[in-house]
């Protein structure tokens, strides 16, 4: 039974390492695309700000503000996805 547990643990560690490597490649691809197209970095900054604003709106219970911020976030995320696709960056596979 210990051998089976060791095999499962080893398989999990291999998979975990592969995920880390894929994440690293993905992040490097995004960074390279952002250097070529600064709008990607600008969108990231805007999305971070929207995230903080969403937390504040949620705490205050301002549902109109939450809806507005969600719409802005979705539009920016869509634009970012299009820019990344145009730069040849494939979506991250999980």
N, C-alpha and C positions, 0 to 999 in steps of 0.2 A: 504494500500500500504506500510505503514511503517513496518508492520509485515513481509511482504514478503522481504523487504530490510534487516531487522534484521535477518531473516532466512538465506538469502544468505550470509550475512556477517559472521554469525556463522558457516555456512558450510565451507566457505573459510578459516576461522581461524582454524577449525578442520583439514582441508586438509593441511594447512601450517604447523601445528604442527606435523602431521604425516610425512611430507616430511623432516622436521628437524630431527625427531627421526630416520628415515631411513638413512639419511645422516650420523648421528652420529654413528649408528651401522656399516655402511659401512666403515667409516674412522677408527673405532676401529679394524675392521677385517683386513684392509690393514696394520695397524700398527702392529698388532700381527703377520701377515704373514711376514712383513719386519724384525721383530726381529728374526724369525726363518730362514729367507733367506735374508741376507744382500744385495744380488744382486738387490732386489726390490728397496731398498733405493738408491743404486748406479744408477739404471736406472732413478729414479726420478730426481736425481742430474744432470745426463746427459741430460735428457729431458728439464730441466730448462735452462741449458746452450745452448742447441740447440734453444730454444725459443728466448733467447736473441740474439743469432747469426742470427737467421732468421730476427729479426727486423732490425739489422744492414745491413744485405744483402739486405733487401727490400728497406731500405733507400738509399742504394748505387746503387740499380738497377742491382745487380749482379745475373742474372737469373740462371747461372750455379751453383753458390753457394747455391741459394735457392733450386734448384732441388736436390742437394746433401744432404743438410740438411733435406729436406722433406723425402728423402729415408731413412736416418739414423733414423729420428724420427719415421717413420712407422715401421721400423725393431725393434726398442727398445720398442715401444708401443705393438707390437705383442708379443715380448718376455715377457714383463711385464704381459700382459693378460694371457699368458700360465702359468707363475709362480703363478699368483693369482688363476687361476683355479685349478692348482695342489695343492694349499694350501687350497682349498675349499671355496674361496671367490667368491661369485656370483656377476655378474655384477649388478651395481646399477640400480634399476628400478625407472623410473621417473613417 
